[in-house]
Amino acid sequence: MATYKEIQNYVKENFGYIPKTCWIAHTKEICGLSPKVARNRKNINERIFPCPAKNQEDIKKAFQYFGMIKMSK
């Protein structure tokens, strides 16, 4: 499984921005992967900064590139 830094680098190189780690964790949850829980997270059941829908596809493409998920067409 790729690290958050590797995913950030892939998204930066291919889509021109660096995703927040909380966006990566949120997208992992959406895809059924187990994200790390941040130490400073106050409520595990609530997201303060959910991943915007427009960025989720870019992060999912990074997951696919690293073999973390398979995307259907």
C-alpha positions as CSV (number, residue, x, y, z in Angstrom):
1,M,0.0,0.0,0.0
2,A,1.3,3.4,-0.9
3,T,2.1,6.0,1.7
4,Y,0.2,9.3,2.0
5,K,3.3,11.1,0.7
6,E,3.5,8.9,-2.4
7,I,-0.2,9.5,-3.1
8,Q,0.3,13.3,-2.7
9,N,3.3,13.2,-5.0
10,Y,1.4,11.3,-7.7
11,V,-1.6,13.7,-7.5
12,K,0.8,16.7,-7.7
13,E,2.6,15.4,-10.7
14,N,-0.5,14.3,-12.6
15,F,-3.2,16.8,-11.5
16,G,-1.2,19.9,-10.3
17,Y,-2.2,20.1,-6.7
18,I,-1.3,18.4,-3.4
19,P,-4.3,16.8,-1.7
20,K,-4.6,17.1,2.1
21,T,-4.0,14.0,4.1
22,C,-7.5,14.2,5.5
23,W,-8.8,14.1,1.9
24,I,-6.8,10.9,1.2
25,A,-8.2,9.3,4.4
26,H,-11.8,10.3,3.5
27,T,-11.3,8.8,0.0
28,K,-9.9,5.6,1.5
29,E,-13.0,5.3,3.6
30,I,-15.2,5.8,0.5
31,C,-13.3,3.0,-1.3
32,G,-13.5,0.6,1.7
33,L,-9.8,0.9,2.6
34,S,-8.7,1.4,6.2
35,P,-7.3,4.9,6.7
36,K,-5.0,5.9,9.6
37,V,-6.7,7.8,12.3
38,A,-5.0,11.0,13.1
39,R,-3.9,11.5,16.7
40,N,-5.4,15.0,16.8
41,R,-8.8,13.9,15.5
42,K,-11.4,15.0,18.0
43,N,-14.3,12.9,16.8
44,I,-13.8,9.7,14.9
45,N,-17.3,9.8,13.5
46,E,-17.1,13.3,12.1
47,R,-14.9,14.9,9.3
48,I,-14.1,18.5,9.6
49,F,-12.5,18.6,6.1
50,P,-14.1,16.0,3.9
51,C,-12.6,15.5,0.4
52,P,-14.4,17.6,-2.2
53,A,-16.2,15.4,-4.8
54,K,-14.1,17.0,-7.6
55,N,-10.9,15.8,-6.0
56,Q,-12.0,12.2,-5.1
57,E,-11.5,10.9,-8.7
58,D,-7.9,12.1,-8.8
59,I,-7.1,10.4,-5.5
60,K,-8.9,7.2,-6.7
61,K,-6.7,7.3,-9.8
62,A,-3.7,7.4,-7.5
63,F,-5.0,4.4,-5.5
64,Q,-5.5,2.5,-8.8
65,Y,-1.9,3.4,-9.9
66,F,-0.5,2.0,-6.7
67,G,-2.7,-1.1,-6.9
68,M,-4.8,-0.3,-3.9
69,I,-8.1,-0.5,-5.8
70,K,-9.4,-1.6,-9.1
71,M,-11.6,0.9,-10.9
72,S,-14.5,-0.2,-13.1
73,K,-15.3,1.7,-16.3
